[in-house]
Amino acid sequence: MDILKRHHVTVSGAGAQTMVFVHGFGCDQRMWRRVAPAFESNYQVVLLDLLGAGQSDLAAYDVERYSSLTAHAEDVLAVLRELDLREVILVGHSVGATIALLAAVEEPRRFRQLVLVAPSPRFINDVGYTGGFERTDIEELLAAMNDNYLGWSSAITPVIMGHPDRPELAAELNNSFCNTDPTIARHFARLTFLSDNRADLPLVRTPSLILQCADDALAPLTVGTYMHQQMPDSELIVIDTSGHCPHLTAPEATISAVSRFIGFMRIQYL
């Protein structure tokens, strides 16, 4: 199948510069709908579904091939090659941010800037590193997911979203989780929560924005600080919101931070 169809690639907007958005675990490209359109007037905007998510070609998902996040990074690069894109601004959320930085390490000349939204190179605590979870926490999370995926999804999505006053956001995320093939979701979850990509951080030479939430149950502030220290050309911005999805809970603040970093000033007519 054509690579663009395989990842349900959609292209919109105008401009010589291209912004590419990569979603996180349990999500698809629709999760960018509150942020991506803000850039369409000045940028070509490319959205895609990682293989196994959204409207991607589920039949092409191979457990052996996708045994590391590198395979997903290679998919992103394949899409960029097919569209003949260079000087790309690559925006990734959560594990999508890790996939974005891996792509930039592989082909640094293809990228102009990275925007890493709520990233984490490792979720599990280690000596001198606070990722937010003990190994037993993650193993219990994965076991619960294996036992009852739908029940696990309904319990975890409010924690991920972090806004009990806005239950519709958790419901939306839960629907996205529930629409993901459970077998693929379980495999991708193990990959997401057990990966350790800390060694890749110093290899990133692309100017990068680390965009973190002030209160994130999945990626505490210590993670953003660590990444900023390890990445030689990075900037850390903390958005005053809770949860792990600022592009949904605080889209205007997210748009503002990204706009300032990439040098795009939006004119609003009141």
PyMOL commands that set and color helices and strands:
alter all, ss='L'
color gray80, all
select helices_A, chain A and resi 3-6+29-32+36-39+58-60+69-82+95-106+108-110+135-147+149-161+167-178+182-194+198-203+221-230+246-249+251-262
alter helices_A, ss='H'
color red, helices_A
select strands_A, chain A and resi 10-13+18-22+44-47+88-93+111-117+208-215+234-242
alter strands_A, ss='S'
color yellow, strands_A
deselect
rebuild
show_as cartoon
